[in-house]
């Protein structure tokens, strides 16, 4: 009887083990679009760099005034993470199609006017949840990041 209990315990432990293992995520490459950088300046990118991530600013990659549908495919192809404040990106069919077709992984800051330091604090607190979503969710996806640092994965329509 003791052997049966020990064997059952081993089976349960072996089954539960993956639940407790954490997948390590290396440096993540992120791109900030102009709408968020204009307000936060370097606060958010500097915080993410200090946390070991690679940050690209849209202004350094694409010319000013480039349409979202022109540069989103590059973000998806490079497997970068999109950080934006453009809440309407999921409401405009042509941009949503670009996100879906390019397999973009996006986080949208939904808070109103915040200082750069406040935005950095929000993302710093939200970063562990963002990294979990990145490790578990296939592209494409979009998630909101709220002023309280809550990260909410959004349901995106596939028939756009």
Secondary structure, DSSP 8 states (H G I E B T S, - for coil): -HHHHHHHHHHHHHHHHHHH--------EEEE-HHHHHHHTTHHHHHHHHTT-EEEEHHHHS-TT--HHHHHHHHHHHT-EEEE--GGGGTSHHHHHHHHHTT-EEEEE---S--HHHHHHHHHHHHHHHHHHHHH--SSEEEEE-TT--EEE----S--
